[in-house]
Amino acid sequence: MKLIRFGEVGKEKAGVIINDKRYDVSAFGEDFNEAFFETNGIERLGAWLADNSASLPEVSEDVRLGSCVARPSKIVCIGLNYADHAKESGMDIPTEPVIFFKSSTSISGPNDPIIIPKNSTKTDWEVELAFVIGKKAQYVEEADALDYVAGYCLHNDVSEREFQLERGGNWSKGKGCDSFAPVGPFLATPDEVGDVDNLSMWLSVNGKMFQNSSTNQLIFKIPTIVSYVSQFMTLLPGDIISTGTPPGVGLGFKPPIYLKEGDVVELGIENLGTAKQVAQNYR
């Protein structure tokens, strides 16, 4: 199943993609939020679709897509999870997963603008594979970890490098600005994704390819990430975990390359769709 949310900002409705067409499932009566995932929502929606798919309203391709899940309790990110990205960032390859957070207010639709924050000089891009937690997770064993994954989605871990690396404290202040977590276009259940450890992924800016890699380069795989993070915090249904970015971010070039107003960022992951975001200055 592929889940979407569509409509105006703050007024998104639930939908699905069937045979590459978008359909409105708001008659199901639930958003794709914590309560939905906590109560086996994907299974219940599947049963509802079996009885109602013939009467679903189609959603035009012109309609805005929102984030594919409603605002989660938290967005947990794993840093430096590709060896070449750690190298280009001038940092050691981690021996344990590096955890940081994006604010829940940073979440946005897959094709919404990237808002360059006020006083920003170093806004950067990061294509990432993200996944959504399907049930409450505490002290999970690696062998059981994939049972806690509801599905997968595309994520651009937009980052302000001065805020992140030069202003003291931890990374989160350079990660949680408004619009810094565009996710989607859809949330794909595991059966739609194939081999999640071998998905091609890419990102371009103004038509020039900067990131071109595969999830087979992840240092810490998804079962390890779920298990590890759950040792330190309770993961709730609907929480987003983003798994890290491959090399090719703006920070890694000499001189570095950062986003400016009007730049067009396009990104995609095999079986998880594509997204297009235009950078604009804070107004």
C-alpha positions in Angstrom: 0.0 0.0 0.0 1.1 3.6 -0.7 -0.3 6.2 1.7 -0.4 9.9 0.8 -1.8 13.1 2.4 -3.0 15.8 0.1 -4.5 19.3 0.2 -3.8 22.7 1.7 -1.2 23.1 4.5 -2.9 22.2 7.7 -5.9 20.8 6.0 -4.5 17.6 4.5 -6.7 14.6 3.8 -5.8 10.9 3.7 -5.3 9.2 0.4 -3.7 6.2 -1.3 -2.0 5.5 -4.6 -3.4 2.6 -6.6 -2.0 1.7 -10.0 -0.2 5.1 -10.1 -3.4 7.1 -9.5 -4.2 9.1 -6.4 -7.4 8.4 -4.5 -9.2 10.2 -1.6 -9.8 7.9 1.4 -10.9 10.6 3.8 -14.2 8.7 4.1 -12.2 6.1 6.1 -12.3 8.8 8.8 -8.8 8.8 10.0 -5.5 10.7 9.3 -2.2 8.9 9.1 -1.1 9.7 12.7 -0.1 8.1 15.9 -3.6 6.7 16.6 -3.9 5.3 13.1 -0.6 3.3 13.3 -1.2 2.3 16.9 -4.5 0.6 16.1 -3.3 -1.4 13.1 -4.5 1.3 10.8 -2.8 0.0 7.6 -4.5 -3.4 8.0 -7.9 -1.8 8.8 -7.5 0.6 5.8 -6.7 -2.4 3.6 -9.9 -4.2 4.6 -11.9 -1.0 4.1 -10.4 -0.5 0.6 -11.4 -4.0 -0.3 -15.1 -3.0 0.1 -14.8 0.6 -1.1 -12.1 0.9 -3.8 -14.6 1.1 -6.6 -16.2 4.3 -5.2 -13.1 6.3 -4.3 -12.8 9.9 -5.6 -9.7 10.4 -7.7 -7.3 13.1 -6.7 -5.8 15.3 -9.4 -2.1 15.4 -10.0 -2.3 19.1 -9.6 -3.3 18.9 -5.9 -0.5 19.5 -3.4 0.9 16.6 -1.5 1.5 17.0 2.2 3.9 15.0 4.3 2.9 11.3 4.0 2.3 11.0 7.8 0.8 13.6 10.1 3.1 15.4 12.5 4.8 12.7 14.5 5.8 12.9 18.1 9.5 13.0 17.0 11.8 12.8 14.0 14.9 10.9 14.9 17.9 11.0 12.6 21.1 9.0 12.3 24.2 11.0 11.4 27.3 9.9 9.5 25.8 6.6 8.5 27.7 6.4 5.2 31.4 6.2 5.5 32.2 8.5 2.6 29.8 11.1 4.0 31.6 11.0 7.4 34.9 11.5 5.5 33.7 14.5 3.4 32.4 16.0 6.7 35.8 15.7 8.3 34.5 13.4 11.0 35.4 9.9 12.2 33.3 6.9 11.1 31.1 6.3 14.1 31.4 3.1 16.2 27.8 3.5 17.4 24.8 5.3 15.6 24.9 9.1 16.0 21.4 10.3 17.1 20.0 13.8 16.6 16.5 15.2 16.2 14.5 17.4 13.9 11.7 19.3 15.3 8.2 18.2 14.5 7.5 21.7 13.1 10.2 21.1 10.4 8.0 18.5 8.6 6.6 19.6 5.2 5.3 18.2 1.9 7.6 16.6 -0.6 7.3 19.4 -3.1 7.0 22.3 -0.7 9.6 25.1 -0.8 12.8 24.8 1.2 12.7 28.0 3.3 16.3 29.3 3.8 16.1 30.5 7.5 16.7 34.0 8.6 20.4 34.7 9.0 21.3 31.5 7.2 24.4 31.3 5.0 24.9 27.5 4.7 21.7 25.7 3.9 22.5 22.2 2.6 20.8 19.1 1.2 20.8 15.4 2.2 18.8 12.7 0.5 17.8 10.0 3.0 15.8 6.8 3.4 13.3 7.3 6.2 11.0 4.8 7.9 7.9 5.1 10.1 7.4 3.2 13.3 4.2 1.1 13.3 3.9 0.2 17.0 5.3 1.3 20.4 9.0 0.2 20.6 11.0 -0.2 23.8 14.2 -2.2 24.1 13.7 -4.0 20.8 15.9 -6.9 19.8 17.5 -6.7 16.4 15.8 -9.9 15.3 12.4 -8.4 15.9 13.1 -4.9 14.7 11.5 -5.0 11.3 8.2 -5.9 12.9 8.1 -2.4 14.2 8.4 -0.7 10.8 5.2 0.4 9.2 6.7 1.6 6.0 9.4 3.6 4.2 9.6 7.1 2.6 11.9 9.6 0.9 13.3 12.4 3.1 15.5 15.4 2.5 17.3 16.1 5.7 17.8 19.8 5.0 20.6 21.2 7.2 22.0 24.6 8.0 25.7 23.9 8.5 26.6 27.1 10.4 23.8 26.6 12.9 24.7 22.8 13.1 28.5 22.9 13.4 29.7 26.4 14.2 27.2 27.7 16.8 28.0 25.3 19.7 25.8 22.8 21.4 24.4 19.8 19.4 23.4 19.5 15.8 19.6 19.9 16.2 19.6 23.6 15.9 20.8 23.3 12.3 18.3 20.5 11.5 14.9 21.6 12.9 14.1 24.8 11.0 10.7 25.1 9.3 10.6 23.1 6.0 13.8 21.2 6.9 12.0 17.8 6.8 10.1 17.3 3.5 8.9 13.7 3.5 7.1 11.7 0.8 5.6 11.7 -1.8 4.2 8.6 -0.2 4.7 6.1 2.6 5.2 2.6 1.1 4.5 -0.5 3.2 7.4 -3.0 3.2 5.8 -5.2 0.6 6.0 -2.3 -1.9 9.7 -1.5 -1.4 11.6 -4.7 -2.2 15.1 -5.1 -0.8 15.4 -2.0 1.4 19.1 -2.7 1.8 19.7 -2.2 -1.9 17.8 0.8 -3.1 19.4 3.4 -5.4 19.1 7.0 -4.2 20.0 10.3 -5.8 19.8 14.1 -5.5 20.4 16.9 -7.9 20.5 20.7 -7.7 19.6 22.8 -10.8 19.9 19.6 -12.8 23.4 18.7 -11.7 23.8 15.4 -9.9 25.4 15.7 -6.5 24.4 12.5 -4.6 24.2 9.1 -6.4 24.4 6.1 -4.1 22.5 3.1 -2.6 21.2 2.1 0.7 23.6 -0.9 0.5 26.2 1.6 1.7 24.6 2.1 5.1 26.9 1.5 8.0 24.1 0.7 10.5 21.2 -1.1 8.9 17.6 -0.6 9.8 17.3 -3.4 12.4 20.3 -2.1 14.2 18.9 1.4 14.1 15.5 0.4 15.5 17.0 -1.7 18.3 19.7 0.9 19.2 17.4 3.9 19.3 14.8 2.0 21.4 17.4 1.4 24.1 17.4 5.2 24.8 13.8 6.3 24.2 10.3 5.0 23.5 9.5 5.1 19.9 5.8 5.8 19.3 3.6 4.8 16.3 4.0 7.3 13.5 7.5 8.4 14.6 9.9 9.0 11.7 13.5 7.7 11.7 15.8 8.9 9.0 18.8 6.7 8.3 21.6 9.1 7.1 22.8 10.5 3.8 25.5 9.4 1.3 28.3 11.6 0.1 27.7 14.6 -2.1 26.3 17.2 0.2 27.3 20.8 -0.3 29.5 20.9 2.8 31.8 18.4 1.3 32.9 20.5 -1.7 35.9 22.8 -1.8 34.7 25.5 -1.7 31.4 24.3 -0.2 28.2 24.8 -2.2 25.0 26.0 -0.4 21.5 26.6 -1.5 20.4 30.1 -2.6 16.9 31.4 -3.5 15.6 29.8 -6.7 17.8 26.7 -6.6 15.8 23.6 -7.6 16.5 20.4 -5.6 15.2 17.1 -7.0 15.7 13.8 -5.2 14.5 10.2 -5.3 14.8 6.7 -4.0 14.1 3.6 -5.9 10.5 2.4 -5.3 9.8 5.4 -3.0 9.2 8.1 -5.6 10.7 11.5 -6.3 10.4 15.0 -4.8 11.2 18.5 -6.1 11.8 21.5 -3.8 12.6 25.1 -4.7 14.7 27.1 -2.2 13.4 30.5 -1.2 14.5 33.0 1.4 12.6 33.5 4.6 10.1 36.3 4.3 
